[in-house]
Amino acid sequence: MVTITLMGQLQAADGERDLACEVTDPITVRQLIQRQGRNLRDILQLMKEKKVLVTVNKRIASMDTVVHDGDAIKLVGHDGTGGSGLGPSLI
């Protein structure tokens, strides 16, 4: 089981912020997010735009980091300037 925690303003399409995903073989973060389908489609798009910081087991990671059973993934939205990048801009 791999856990995905969505932090800050991120949430799944169904409103969830904590997801548990069954994995039997090593898989990349990108592949795991893609497997979640529509529920994490918006998160996947933000990841492609490089607006999401990925950590695996409390270490900075990327979409290509391989995860294994028991790993913990955290996704945090950002805009590269210290803001979340997901809300309205005040500039």
C-alpha positions as MATLAB code, in Angstrom:
seq = 'MVTITLMGQLQAADGERDLACEVTDPITVRQLIQRQGRNLRDILQLMKEKKVLVTVNKRIASMDTVVHDGDAIKLVGHDGTGGSGLGPSLI';
ca = [
       0.000    0.000    0.000;
       1.284    3.465   -0.945;
      -0.272    6.540    0.630;
      -0.740    9.812   -1.235;
      -1.340   12.926    0.853;
      -2.513   16.096   -0.902;
      -1.447   19.172    1.015;
      -2.265   22.881    0.918;
      -5.038   23.642   -1.557;
      -4.712   20.329   -3.394;
      -7.512   17.809   -3.244;
      -8.808   14.961   -5.359;
     -11.885   15.371   -7.565;
     -13.975   13.680   -4.883;
     -12.636   16.057   -2.187;
     -10.300   13.524   -0.579;
      -6.853   14.569    0.615;
      -5.518   11.181    1.719;
      -5.524    8.214   -0.644;
      -4.317    4.663   -0.200;
      -3.182    2.876   -3.364;
      -2.424   -0.818   -3.709;
       0.852   -1.509   -5.520;
       2.391   -4.910   -6.150;
       5.412   -3.870   -8.211;
       7.601   -0.753   -8.149;
       5.947    2.094  -10.056;
       6.767    5.754  -10.741;
       4.865    8.563   -9.046;
       3.573    9.609  -12.485;
       2.236    6.127  -13.248;
       0.598    5.885   -9.836;
      -1.138    9.248  -10.268;
      -2.246    8.256  -13.793;
      -3.738    5.020  -12.427;
      -6.016    7.051  -10.183;
      -7.760    8.306  -13.330;
     -10.267   11.110  -13.178;
      -9.939   11.488   -9.415;
      -6.406   12.940   -9.734;
      -6.536   14.267  -13.311;
      -6.230   17.901  -12.150;
      -3.265   17.001   -9.936;
      -1.574   15.291  -12.880;
      -2.025   18.433  -14.994;
      -0.499   20.610  -12.253;
       2.411   18.184  -12.032;
       2.983   18.508  -15.786;
       3.021   22.305  -15.343;
       5.608   21.848  -12.570;
       3.293   23.385   -9.984;
       3.489   20.500   -7.538;
       6.333   19.600   -5.182;
       6.642   15.824   -4.744;
       8.147   14.108   -1.740;
       8.525   10.384   -1.154;
       9.212    9.325    2.417;
       9.971   12.950    3.367;
      12.604   13.369    0.614;
      12.199   15.651   -2.377;
      11.321   13.536   -5.395;
       9.992   13.850   -8.941;
       7.288   12.390  -11.126;
       9.810    9.757  -12.233;
      10.746    8.602   -8.731;
      10.014    4.916   -8.257;
       7.842    4.055   -5.258;
       7.393    0.735   -3.500;
       4.867   -0.822   -1.169;
       4.868    1.098    2.125;
       6.059    4.427    0.712;
       4.402    7.745    1.574;
       3.960   10.376   -1.141;
       3.109   13.989   -0.331;
       2.089   16.482   -2.999;
       2.164   20.221   -2.311;
       1.008   22.904   -4.782;
       3.419   25.796   -5.491;
       4.077   28.473   -8.103;
       7.862   28.745   -7.766;
       7.697   32.049   -5.866;
       6.700   30.788   -2.454;
       2.943   30.900   -3.100;
       0.607   27.982   -3.563;
       0.087   28.818   -7.236;
      -3.422   27.500   -7.066;
      -5.420   30.498   -5.914;
      -5.929   33.977   -7.337;
      -2.813   36.063   -7.758;
      -2.549   39.336   -5.858;
       0.101   40.730   -8.201;
];
